[in-house]
Amino acid sequence: MPVIIKLIAIDFLKQCKMISFIKYLFIFIALQIFFSSITFLHIFKSQVEIEQLRITFLSGFWHSFDVLRLSDLIKWQLIAPTAIMFYIYLNIEFKKRNKFILLINLTAIFVSSFLAYRLAIKPSSNETWNEKVIATYAKPSIVNTSSQDSSRKFNLIWIFVESLETNYKSKSILKKLNDSTRFMTEFEISPLVQKYTIGAIMSERCGVPLFLGFLNGNDITSTAFNNTYCIDDILKANHYKSTFIVGHDARFSGLGDYFKTHADADVYDLAYFKKNNISSHDKNDHYSDEFIFDFALHKLNSISKSPFSMTILTLDNHTPTGIPSDKCKRDYGDNLEGVLTCNSDNLAKFINSLNESGILKNTALVVVGDHPFMGEHRIFSDVRSVYAKIYTPLDIKLKTKTVTPFDLFPTTLSAIGFKTGDSAYGLGFSRYETLFEPDPDWSMLLKDGFRGTPPDSYLALHKR
């Protein structure tokens, strides 16, 4: 009998320990949700789309610390919840305080976690995609697009500028950049379907938005759009030499994988620069925009094979206050207005160099902000839109100054001499060649047409 009682007692203690473990596990998860929400609000200054978080964590989490700020993650995801957990443990296990008060405290933790999550994260919709939008999608054809006159095969330089907008209350921010781009055609990208970097890049280069959170966990961004063609596939088929240049780790959000897969591109990023002992002369954990532009000029001078495609992605305008280089801090200050002005001036200097070198005589140039700045600030205008300009050596003009993000795929093809006609490329049309829209309310359909779970026909675009 004593043995049986002992076994029952041991089993009971084990169950108690398991219950205690589960209890603290739920408390810790609640604290993680709370502080994760606070972290994202602090970094992005606004609600974050849940799709953006899905893509970030599915395809680039371990390479995202330079963008999401490791110090913030340690402070809010490790130190703060651990300290509170230790406090709760002491109160429950040792001080044996009033259980009613403890219950109130624990309830407050769970309620606060829920409210913080709802405040920080924009939930997914239960709606389904608009059928008209789905029916319009046309898989681009490499064969039909490759009939370009070899004498008109122009190069392409495409610059995605972090968080650059068209209008600021301070005119000095864009003064030098606007002066350097007077030869380019300004246009408006509307509607802005995806307001984060990887979503914007994929929308504009592939003619269809990027929604990966609904795919199997193994189908991360490195396999995006494997069953369709993007502009980079067409350029590769036409023997373009492609490069992708970025100051942080190209594995973030799978961007490096995308350019390697679709463009067979040479990727120059943080890992490449460190491996080759290339100094940035900065204390930041990435290479500054100024360095990236200088490196791009160096690569352009050494490119012997034509045609070529070069894509540049900047970072220094990133929320919440920009990431100024040492030179920007010294010459412009470290406030947001100074950071934006410095980085715009560096871009202007790069574009002036392109003009002076004569490269643009046979090279199209696209300069776009990847998305509006995440957050509010006194320097922003009431009406906010991303910076967008294009130049082509050809004697052609845009038929409209309002372009959807999906139109940039075929529009850019036209800028380098390809004939696209009025054919759809994904969900886009070349605005150098046609004003056609599938529906009178096309812009509104695109703005509201991607809510909820994507249809099977969309998911099939990603699978081999």
C-alpha positions in Angstrom: 0.0 0.0 0.0 2.7 2.6 0.9 4.3 1.9 -2.5 1.0 2.5 -4.3 0.5 5.8 -2.3 4.1 6.8 -3.2 3.5 6.2 -6.9 0.2 8.1 -6.8 1.9 11.0 -5.0 4.8 11.1 -7.6 2.3 11.0 -10.4 0.3 13.8 -8.8 3.4 15.9 -8.4 4.4 15.3 -12.1 0.9 16.4 -13.1 1.2 19.5 -10.9 4.5 20.3 -12.5 3.0 19.8 -16.0 0.1 22.1 -15.1 2.4 24.7 -13.7 4.6 24.5 -16.8 1.6 24.9 -19.1 0.4 27.8 -17.0 3.7 29.7 -17.3 3.9 28.8 -20.9 0.6 30.5 -21.7 1.6 33.5 -19.6 4.9 33.8 -21.5 3.2 33.5 -24.9 0.8 36.2 -23.9 3.7 38.4 -22.9 5.4 37.7 -26.2 2.3 38.7 -28.2 2.0 41.9 -26.2 5.7 42.9 -26.6 5.8 41.8 -30.2 2.9 44.1 -30.9 4.6 47.0 -29.0 7.8 46.3 -31.0 6.2 46.5 -34.4 4.3 49.7 -33.4 7.5 51.2 -32.3 9.4 50.2 -35.5 6.7 50.9 -38.1 4.7 53.6 -36.3 1.5 52.2 -37.7 -0.5 49.0 -38.2 1.4 46.3 -40.0 -0.3 44.0 -42.5 -0.3 40.5 -41.3 0.8 39.4 -44.8 4.0 41.4 -44.4 4.7 39.7 -41.1 4.0 36.3 -42.7 6.5 36.9 -45.5 9.1 38.3 -43.2 9.0 35.4 -40.8 8.6 32.7 -43.5 11.3 33.8 -45.8 13.9 36.0 -44.0 13.5 36.1 -40.3 17.0 35.2 -39.3 18.4 37.7 -41.8 16.0 40.5 -40.8 17.7 41.8 -37.6 19.4 44.6 -39.4 16.1 45.9 -40.6 13.9 45.1 -37.6 16.7 46.3 -35.2 18.2 43.6 -33.0 18.5 45.9 -30.0 14.7 46.4 -30.0 14.0 42.7 -30.3 16.3 41.8 -27.4 14.9 44.5 -25.2 11.2 43.8 -25.9 11.2 40.1 -26.8 13.7 38.8 -24.2 14.5 41.1 -21.4 11.0 42.6 -20.7 9.0 39.4 -20.8 11.6 37.4 -18.8 11.6 40.1 -16.1 7.8 40.1 -15.8 7.7 36.3 -15.8 10.2 36.2 -13.0 8.1 38.7 -11.0 5.0 36.6 -11.6 6.8 33.4 -10.6 7.9 35.0 -7.3 4.4 36.2 -6.5 2.8 32.9 -7.2 5.3 30.4 -5.9 6.8 32.2 -3.0 4.9 35.2 -1.7 1.5 33.4 -2.0 -0.3 36.7 -2.4 -4.1 37.1 -2.6 -5.2 34.8 -5.4 -7.9 37.2 -6.4 -5.3 40.0 -7.0 -3.1 37.5 -9.0 -6.1 36.6 -11.1 -6.8 40.2 -11.9 -3.1 40.7 -12.8 -3.1 37.7 -15.1 -6.4 38.7 -16.7 -4.9 42.1 -17.4 -1.9 40.5 -19.1 -4.0 38.5 -21.5 -6.5 41.3 -22.2 -3.6 43.7 -22.8 -1.9 41.2 -25.2 -5.1 40.8 -27.2 -5.7 44.6 -27.5 -2.1 45.3 -28.4 -2.2 42.7 -31.1 -5.4 44.1 -32.6 -3.9 47.6 -32.5 -0.6 46.6 -34.1 -1.6 44.0 -36.6 -4.1 44.4 -39.4 -6.0 41.1 -39.6 -6.7 39.1 -42.7 -10.0 39.4 -44.3 -12.5 36.5 -44.6 -13.5 37.8 -48.1 -12.4 36.2 -51.3 -10.6 37.8 -54.3 -12.7 39.6 -56.8 -13.5 37.3 -59.7 -13.0 40.0 -62.4 -9.4 40.5 -61.2 -8.8 36.8 -61.2 -10.2 36.4 -64.7 -8.0 39.2 -66.0 -4.7 37.6 -65.0 -2.7 36.6 -68.1 0.5 34.5 -67.8 3.3 36.5 -69.6 4.8 34.8 -72.6 8.5 34.8 -73.2 8.1 33.7 -76.8 5.7 36.5 -77.7 7.9 39.1 -76.0 11.2 38.1 -77.4 10.7 39.5 -80.9 12.7 42.6 -80.1 14.8 44.3 -82.7 18.4 43.6 -81.7 19.4 47.2 -82.6 16.9 48.5 -80.1 17.8 46.3 -77.1 18.4 48.9 -74.4 19.8 48.4 -70.9 17.8 48.8 -67.7 18.6 50.4 -64.4 15.8 50.1 -61.8 16.2 51.8 -58.4 13.8 51.0 -55.6 14.2 53.8 -53.0 13.2 53.0 -49.4 10.2 55.0 -48.3 10.6 57.8 -50.8 7.5 60.0 -51.4 6.6 62.6 -54.0 5.7 65.5 -51.8 7.1 66.8 -48.6 6.3 70.1 -46.8 10.0 70.9 -46.9 10.9 71.5 -50.6 14.6 71.2 -49.9 14.3 67.4 -49.4 13.8 66.7 -53.1 15.2 69.8 -54.7 18.5 68.3 -56.0 16.8 65.0 -56.9 14.1 66.8 -58.9 16.7 68.9 -60.7 18.7 65.8 -61.6 15.6 63.9 -62.9 14.0 66.7 -65.1 14.7 64.5 -68.2 12.5 61.8 -66.7 8.7 61.4 -66.9 6.9 61.6 -63.6 3.9 59.3 -63.0 1.7 58.2 -60.1 1.5 54.6 -58.9 -2.1 54.0 -57.9 -3.5 52.1 -56.2 -0.7 51.0 -53.8 -1.8 47.5 -53.4 1.1 46.3 -51.1 2.8 48.9 -48.9 6.0 47.1 -48.0 9.2 46.4 -49.9 9.0 42.8 -51.0 5.3 43.1 -51.9 5.9 46.3 -54.0 8.9 44.8 -55.8 7.1 41.6 -56.7 3.9 43.5 -57.8 5.9 45.7 -60.1 8.3 43.1 -61.6 5.8 40.2 -61.8 2.5 42.0 -62.5 0.7 40.4 -59.6 0.8 40.9 -55.9 2.7 38.7 -53.5 0.7 36.7 -50.9 2.8 33.9 -49.5 1.4 33.5 -46.0 -1.2 31.1 -47.3 1.3 28.7 -48.9 2.9 25.7 -47.3 5.6 26.6 -44.9 8.2 25.1 -47.3 7.0 27.3 -50.1 8.8 30.5 -49.1 9.7 33.5 -51.2 12.6 31.7 -52.8 10.0 29.8 -54.8 7.8 32.8 -55.6 6.1 32.8 -59.0 7.9 29.6 -60.2 5.0 28.8 -62.5 4.8 32.1 -64.3 7.2 34.7 -65.7 8.3 38.1 -64.4 10.2 40.8 -66.2 13.5 39.2 -65.1 12.6 35.9 -66.7 12.0 37.7 -70.0 15.3 39.6 -69.7 17.2 36.4 -68.9 15.7 34.7 -72.0 17.0 37.6 -74.0 20.5 37.3 -72.7 20.5 40.2 -70.3 23.3 40.3 -67.7 21.6 41.0 -64.4 22.9 42.4 -61.1 21.1 43.1 -57.8 22.8 45.5 -55.4 21.6 46.1 -51.8 23.3 47.3 -48.6 21.8 44.7 -46.2 21.5 40.9 -46.4 19.8 39.9 -49.6 18.3 36.9 -48.0 15.9 39.3 -46.1 12.4 38.4 -47.4 13.9 36.2 -50.1 14.9 39.0 -52.4 18.3 37.5 -53.3 16.7 34.2 -54.0 14.2 35.9 -56.3 16.8 37.6 -58.4 19.0 34.5 -58.6 16.1 32.3 -59.7 14.3 34.6 -62.1 17.2 36.7 -63.4 20.3 34.5 -62.8 21.6 37.7 -61.3 24.9 38.4 -59.6 23.9 39.5 -56.1 26.0 42.1 -54.2 24.9 42.5 -50.6 26.1 42.7 -47.0 27.5 39.1 -47.1 29.4 39.8 -50.4 30.9 43.0 -49.1 32.0 41.5 -45.8 33.4 38.3 -47.5 35.5 40.5 -49.8 36.6 42.8 -46.9 35.1 45.8 -48.5 34.9 48.6 -45.9 31.9 50.9 -45.6 33.5 53.4 -43.3 30.3 53.4 -41.3 29.3 52.0 -37.9 25.9 50.8 -39.1 25.1 47.1 -39.5 24.5 47.6 -43.3 26.2 49.4 -46.1 24.9 53.0 -46.7 23.0 54.2 -49.7 25.9 56.4 -50.7 28.3 53.4 -50.7 25.7 51.4 -52.7 25.5 54.1 -55.4 29.3 54.4 -55.6 29.6 50.6 -55.9 26.9 50.6 -58.6 28.8 53.1 -60.6 31.9 51.0 -60.3 30.1 47.9 -61.5 28.6 49.9 -64.4 32.0 51.0 -65.5 33.2 47.4 -65.5 30.2 45.8 -67.3 31.4 44.7 -70.7 28.5 42.6 -71.7 25.4 44.3 -73.1 22.5 44.3 -72.7 22.4 44.5 -68.9 19.9 45.0 -66.1 20.8 46.5 -62.8 18.5 46.6 -59.8 19.4 48.7 -56.8 17.5 48.7 -53.4 18.3 51.4 -50.8 17.6 51.2 -47.1 18.7 54.4 -45.3 15.2 56.0 -45.3 13.8 53.2 -43.3 11.3 53.8 -40.5 11.2 55.0 -37.7 13.8 57.8 -38.1 16.0 56.8 -41.0 19.4 55.2 -40.7 21.9 58.0 -41.5 25.4 57.3 -42.5 28.2 59.0 -40.6 28.6 61.5 -43.5 24.8 62.2 -43.5 24.9 62.8 -39.7 27.8 65.2 -40.1 26.5 67.2 -43.1 22.7 67.0 -42.6 22.0 66.0 -39.0 20.4 62.8 -37.8 16.7 64.0 -37.8 14.3 62.5 -40.4 14.3 65.5 -42.6 18.1 65.6 -42.7 18.3 61.8 -43.4 15.7 62.1 -46.3 17.5 65.1 -47.8 20.9 63.5 -47.6 19.8 60.3 -49.2 17.9 62.1 -51.9 21.0 64.2 -52.7 23.1 61.0 -52.9 20.6 59.6 -55.4 20.7 62.8 -57.4 24.5 62.6 -57.5 24.2 59.0 -58.8 21.8 60.0 -61.5 23.9 63.0 -62.5 26.9 60.6 -62.8 24.8 58.3 -65.1 24.0 61.3 -67.4 27.6 62.5 -67.5 28.9 59.0 -68.3 26.7 58.7 -71.4 25.2 55.4 -70.1 21.6 56.7 -70.5 22.0 57.1 -74.2 21.2 53.4 -74.5 19.8 52.6 -71.0 16.3 53.1 -69.5 16.0 54.3 -66.0 13.2 53.6 -63.4 13.2 55.3 -60.0 10.4 54.4 -57.6 9.8 54.6 -53.9 9.1 51.1 -52.7 6.2 52.3 -50.4 5.2 55.4 -48.4 7.1 56.0 -45.2 5.6 53.8 -42.4 4.3 56.3 -39.9 3.4 59.9 -39.5 5.7 63.0 -39.3 5.3 66.7 -39.6 7.3 66.8 -42.8 4.8 64.7 -44.8 2.1 66.3 -47.0 -1.6 65.5 -46.5 -1.7 63.6 -49.8 1.0 60.9 -49.8 2.2 58.9 -52.8 5.5 57.2 -53.7 8.2 58.9 -55.9 7.9 57.5 -59.4 9.8 58.5 -62.6 10.8 56.7 -65.8 13.1 57.5 -68.7 13.5 55.7 -72.0 16.0 56.4 -74.8 13.1 55.7 -77.2 10.9 58.5 -78.7 7.7 57.3 -76.9 5.5 58.9 -74.3 3.3 57.5 -71.5 -0.3 57.5 -72.6 -1.4 58.1 -69.0 0.4 59.5 -65.9 -1.5 57.1 -63.6 0.0 53.6 -63.6 -0.9 50.6 -61.4 2.0 48.7 -59.8 1.3 45.8 -62.1 1.6 48.1 -65.2 5.3 48.7 -64.4 6.2 45.2 -65.7 5.1 45.6 -69.3 5.6 49.4 -69.3 9.3 48.9 -68.4 9.6 46.3 -71.1 8.3 48.9 -73.6 10.9 51.4 -72.2 13.8 49.1 -73.3 12.3 48.3 -76.7 10.1 45.3 -76.4 6.7 45.3 -78.1 3.9 44.3 -75.8 0.9 45.9 -77.5 -2.3 45.8 -75.5 -1.6 42.4 -74.1 -1.9 41.8 -70.4 1.2 40.9 -68.5 -0.1 39.4 -65.3 -2.5 42.1 -64.3 -0.6 44.9 -66.0 -0.6 46.7 -69.4 2.1 48.8 -71.0 1.2 52.4 -70.5 3.5 53.4 -73.4 1.3 51.3 -75.8 -2.3 51.2 -74.5 -4.9 52.8 -72.4 -6.9 49.6 -72.2 -8.4 48.6 -68.9 -10.4 45.4 -68.4 -13.1 47.2 -66.4 -14.4 50.8 -66.1 -13.7 50.5 -62.3 -10.4 48.8 -62.8 -8.4 50.9 -60.3 -11.1 50.3 -57.6 -11.1 46.6 -58.3 -7.4 46.4 -57.8 -7.5 48.5 -54.6 -10.2 46.2 -53.0 -9.9 43.0 -55.0 -7.2 41.1 -53.0 -8.9 40.7 -49.7 -9.0 37.3 -48.1 -7.6 34.0 -49.1 -6.1 33.8 -52.6 -7.8 31.4 -55.1 -6.1 28.1 -56.2 -5.3 29.7 -59.5 -3.1 32.2 -57.7 -1.4 29.6 -55.5 -0.6 27.6 -58.6 1.7 30.5 -59.9 4.1 29.7 -57.1 4.4 25.9 -57.5 6.6 24.1 -60.0 
